Amino acid sequence: WECAEQLASRAAAAGVAGIENEVALESRNLNKRMTSLKSLIESAGAAQLIHPAFQWAQSGDTLFLNVKFSHKIDAPATLNVVIDDVVLTGTSLKLSATKDAKAFELYLDLHAEIEPDESSWREAAVGRVIFTISKKGEKAAWPRLLAEGAKKPQNMHMWFDKQEEFADEIEELEEAAEAKSSKAKKEEKGEKGGKSEKGKKKKKKKEK
């Protein structure tokens, strides 16, 4: 390094042309080698497990997930991630991916059944994966994404822009479900009331 400094100093004093270009070229090569060395050191260490941030939305028959390879939805994503495994079952989703010393894992235990064979996923720009998941059965507005009792991840968010596309449909489905539930409760109450009246009549007959 001292030799290089002396050579550069004498070349500059002698007015040798093009020395700046040579230094700039070597500087770029050195930076590339340092970056490569850093990656090798990081890959040799223990993998950093990250649960990726994601957003979700729904229509009556479909779930939409926007997964970002980052620990926060508003933080920069890790680029050039390799998708190692995607598994969709009747009630769950699992995603595994890696990049150097980073290991990304997402597991969701879903609120209701889905159709794995009719669902799909694709890699999107800027370190993201988009899932389009088909719900099983009749159209319905899910009250939540995850199963009853499942712990909500801190980095789970509503995908508001996407949800806005289906706002009217979801509102109609929610109102229909509420009306159906209310009707069922009234009918159940009526049946209980009818049984109670019959019991009272039988009791009166016995007393007579």
Stockholm file with secondary structure:
# STOCKHOLM 1.0

chainA/1-208         WECAEQLASRAAAAGVAGIENEVALESRNLNKRMTSLKSLIESAGAAQLIHPAFQWAQSGDTLFLNVKFSHKIDAPATLNVVIDDVVLTGTSLKLSATKDAKAFELYLDLHAEIEPDESSWREAAVGRVIFTISKKGEKAAWPRLLAEGAKKPQNMHMWFDKQEEFADEIEELEEAAEAKSSKAKKEEKGEKGGKSEKGKKKKKKKEK
#=GR chainA/1-208 SS CHHHHHHHHHHHHTTCTTHHHHHHHHHHHHHHHHHHHHHHHHHHSCCEEECCEEEEEECSSEEEEEEESSSSTTSCCCCSCEEEEEEECSSEEEEEEEETTEEEEEEEEBSSCEEEEEEEEEEETTTEEEEEEEESSSCCCCSCSBCTTCCCCTTEEECHHHHHTTHHHHHHHHHHHHHHHHHHHHHHHHHHHHHHHHHHHHHHHHHC
#=GC SS_cons         CHHHHHHHHHHHHTTCTTHHHHHHHHHHHHHHHHHHHHHHHHHHSCCEEECCEEEEEECSSEEEEEEESSSSTTSCCCCSCEEEEEEECSSEEEEEEEETTEEEEEEEEBSSCEEEEEEEEEEETTTEEEEEEEESSSCCCCSCSBCTTCCCCTTEEECHHHHHTTHHHHHHHHHHHHHHHHHHHHHHHHHHHHHHHHHHHHHHHHHC
//
